[in-house]
Amino acid sequence: MANEESEKSGSAVQGRIDVSRPHSARIWNYLLGGKDNYEVDRMAGDKVVEVYPGMRDVTRQSRLMLTRVVSHLAGEAGIRQFLDIGTGLPSANNTHEVAQSIAPDARIVYVDNDPLVLVHAQALLTSTPEGACDYIEADVRDPETILREAARTLDFSQPVALMLMGILGLVTDEQKPQALVDRLLAALPSGSYLALYDGSDADPAYVEAITRHNKNSGAVPYTPRSIEQIARYFDGLELLEPGVVSVERWRPEPNRWGEAVPVSCAGGVARKP
């Protein structure tokens, strides 16, 4: 009976997946070399790469930064709770895998609004027995729902790492991304961290590729911002070295993709005093 209910639930979610329009999580998955995407996503990704060949480097280097950030937070910083908003489709070295490899009792809540991510959420819920993982289907623009649902797994009286990796570019200026960050941080106690990166406007070719993508793909528009704008998300926090930098420069380590190349994506990590 349980299997039947699970199949019905999976079919219902599958039926909500819109394969007529590309989705950022699936495009990202394709550019990272994943298989959880559709033809419409691959076409959109290829068009971006035609104008900005470095787009695959952006996906790789930002993913590597995520791994390094989680390793630092779970290790040196001693963080045991992670709220990962805009997690995307499961890949190698997901947040819970990195965190729980260092701290088996770490608790992770993933948040995304793509039904396809929900279909694959089981891969994000393979927690250690000592820790916990949960998945919330919600939008970063709805922080109240995120905080309410995340409280089932996370203890907001204890430090939390808020992770907004590549998601705020999907929030327009009119939707006030700074206010969303401030609201989420306001719910977290002293000793919590903000980890964030987003596409920057440092490379004109990247900006042109994203502009064409926004105009022609039918996907949710993405807004590259200046490094100065990205840095403002950390106002009032204690920024860790090396500050807000291009993702490949945030505490680089040897990796399977070889020597890091500069990319048009910037971020940092900061502690809430």
N, C-alpha and C positions, 0 to 999 in steps of 0.2 A: 504493500500500500504506500509506504514511504517513497519507494522508487517511482511509483506512478505519479505521486504528488510532485516529486522533484522534476520529472519529465514534463508535467503540465506547466510548472513554473518556468522551466527553461524555455519551453515553446512560447510561452506568453512573452518572455523577455525578448526572445529572438524576433518575435513579430513586431516589436517596437523599434527594431534597428532599421534606420533609414539608409538604404544602400544607394539612394539616388543622389545623395550629397556627400562630399568628403567630410571626415571628422578629424579634428586635430590629433586625438589620441591614436587613431588608426594611421594617419599620415606619418606620425612620429614613429610608430611601430614599424612601418614599411621602411623608413629611412634608416632605422637602426638594424635592418636586416631581418625583421620579424615576419611572421606569416599570418598574423591576425589582422588582416585588412582586406579591402575589396578593390576591384578594378578602379572604381572612382577615386579611391584614396591614392592608389599608385599613380594614376594619371596626374592628380594634383601635385603629388610629391615630385614627379619627374619634371613638371613644368617649373617648379621652384628651382630645382637643381639645374635646369637649362640656363637660367638667368644667374643663379648663384651656386656654382659647383661646390662651394664649401659648406652647403647645408648639411651634408652627411657628417662633416666634421663637427658642426654645431651639436647634432644629436649625440655623437659619441663623446665629445668633451664635456658636455653638460651632464651626461649620464655618469661619467667618471667623477665629476665633481660631487654629484650626489653621493656616490659611494664613499668618497673621502670625507665628506661632511658627516655622514652618519657614523662612520668609524670614529671620528674625533669626538662626536657628541656622546656616543655610547661608551667610548673608552675614556679619554682624558677628562672630559667634562662630566662624566658620571650620570648622564641622562638615561632615564628608564622608560620614558613615555614619549611617543611620537605621533603627531597629527599631520598626516601627509595628504594635503588637499590638491587634487588634480593629478592623482597618481599615474594615470594612463594604464596601458595594458601591461600585464606581467612581462618581465624581461629578466635578464640575468642580474643578480645582485639587487633584488628588491629590498626596500627599506628594512622589512622585518628580518630578512635573511642576514643582512649585514649587521644589524643591531643585535640580533639574538645570537649570532656567532661570537659576539664579544660579551654580551650580557643576556644569558638565556631567559632571565626574568623580565625582559623588556616587553612593554605593551604598545601595540601599534594600531592606530585607526587610519584606514585608507578612505579617501573621499573622491568620488568622480561622478560625472553626470552622463556618461556614455553607457547605454544599455549593454554594449558589447563588453565593456569592462566588467559589468555585473556578471555576465555569462562566464567570464574567466576568473571571477573573484575567488573561487575555491583555491586557485593557485596562490592567492594572496593571504590565505587563511591557514596555512600550514604552520601554525605556531609550535614552539617548544612547549612541553607540558608545564614548565615553570612560568611562561609568559602568556600573552594573549594577543589575538589579532581580530579586528572587526572591519567590516566594510559598510560604508554609508553611501547610498545613492543620493547625492545632493549637489548643489551648485555653489561655487565659491561666493556668488552674489547673495547667498542666503545663509549668512553666518549664524543666525539664531538657531536654525535647524541643525546645522553642523555641530554647534556647541551642545545643544540639548541631546542629540543622539550620541555624540562622542563621550558624554558623561557616563554612559552605560559601561564603558571600558576604561576610561581614563579618570584619574583622580586629580581634579583641577586645584586641589590644595597643594599639590606637589608639582615641581618643575616639569614642563612639557616642551618638546621641540616642535615648533610650528614650521612646517615645510611647505613653501609655496614655490615649487620648482617649475618655472616656465608657464605658469598659469595666469599671471596678472596681465600679460599681453592680450589675453582674450577678454579683458574687462576694459571697456572704453573709458575715456576721460569723463564722460557724462555719468557713467556708473560709479565714479569715485573710488578707484582702487585703493587710494590711501586710507579712506574711511573704513574700507573692509579690513585692511591690515590692522588698523587701530582698534577696531571692534574685537577682532580675534585676539589680539595681544592683551587687550583690557581684561579678558577672562582668565589670563594666565598669571600665575604668581611670580614673584621675584625669583630669579635663578633660571627662568625659562629662556628659550632661545628662539630666534627667528632665523631660518635658513631660506635663502631666496636667490633665484636667478631669473633673468628674462632676456629676451632678444633686445639688443641695443642697436641704435642707429649709427654706430661707428663706421660701418662699411656701406657706402652708397649702393653697391651691387646687391647687398642683402635687403636694403630698404626697397629697392626697385623690385626685387623678386617677391617680397611680401605684398607690396602695393598691387602687383599684377594678380597675385594669389587672391587677395581680398576682392578685387574687382571681378575676376573671372571664374573662380572656383565654386562659388555658392556656399562655401564653408563659413563658419563664424569668423569674422574679421579679426586679424591680429595686429596689435599696435606696438611696433618697436619704440623704445624710449631711450633717452640719453642716459649715460652712466650717472650723470648728476641727478636725474629723475629717479633712477633705480636706487641711488644712495639715500634719497629722502625717506624711503620706506623704513630705514634704520634710525631715523631721527629719535633721539631720546634713549637709545640703546648703547651698550658698550660693544663697539665693533671689534671683532677679532682681526688679528693680522692675517693676511696682508691688506685688509680693507675690502672695498668693493672694486673688483677687478674682472677682467675677462676670465671666463670659467677655467680655461686651461692654466691660468696662473695662480689659481687658488690651491696652494700647498701641493704642487704637482708631484706625482710619483711615477715610476716606470709603469707602462701599461701595454696591453696586447696590441694596441693600434700604433705603437711606435712613438716617435717624437711628436709632441703636441704642436699643433699649428694654431696661430691666432684665429679666433672666431668672433663673430659679432653677437656675443651673448655674455652678459656680465652678472655678477652676483656677489654675495658675501654671507657672513654669519655674524650674529650679534647676540649678546646676552641682555636680558631685561634686568635692570638693577633692582 
